Amino acid sequence: MFSIISFPELPSTNDYLKHLVETHKAPDNLLIFTLHQSNGRGQFQRKWFSEPGLDLAFSFYQRKNLDSTPFQPALFVMSVCLALVKTFDTFGIKCKVKWPNDLLYGSKKIAGVLLESFVQDKKIHIITGIGINMNSHRNNDAELNSISMLDIRKVLTGPEDVLKAFEQNYESVMNLFDDDLVLETYNKALYKLNEKVSLKMNSEGEWITGILKGVDARGRLCLKTGSGIIHVHHGQGSLVRD
Ligand code: BTN
């Protein structure tokens, strides 16, 4: 499904792929990867660090006509996260998804997803970037709370094996799962489902505490609080880990 190209080094696979797309040099389903990403970006303008030669950074590109089925970013991200959960599972690593798109082992981060899209020439262009702590876990996290596949498996993992497993699992989620099944399976994989959680809201440093009841089809986190169920959009707040 993917046409795969590797690069010895890139500042950011997302940025490079975006450049290829903008200059009409990227075919649909192009996937680029590097083991040496020097200026990786995470969500919310954060940096994403990778240990040169040890960690996997990749991005893939897909486009859709604007007049076809509307692109639903929330469900798309959930599908990508599920493909990652299944990918880690093939390596014997049981992960959970910390809403909306962090992959955790226990309470430690092992991978992150950065989805970026833009409209050009009446098409929506989707770039999905994934960073995996493959053979090191160099601070991929503001809270210094990360872990690598190597830490868990005690053997080095190669990028080809990870990409092959990801491709198979991504295809199976995309082809076999309808929206309801994506939502149901994503919710089952949610970190802290039905547990008490704290949310740090981005505005005014407010905190909200409640029971995490799941995520809805719009990608909103549903929290049961003392004053009822509240829905939190991606970008409005972030879940606090243990
Ligand atoms: C996050 O957890 O904040 C998302 C991290 C996404 C990092 C990946 S690595 C490949 C791609 N290129 C980037 O610059 N960022 C994404």
Boltz pocket constraint, residues with backbone or C-beta under 6 A from the ligand:
constraints:
  - pocket:
      binder: B
      contacts: [[A, 11], [A, 12], [A, 13], [A, 14], [A, 15], [A, 37], [A, 39], [A, 40], [A, 41], [A, 42], [A, 43], [A, 44], [A, 46], [A, 48], [A, 56], [A, 57], [A, 58], [A, 59], [A, 101], [A, 102], [A, 111], [A, 112], [A, 113], [A, 114], [A, 128], [A, 129], [A, 130], [A, 131], [A, 132], [A, 140]]
      max_distance: 6.0
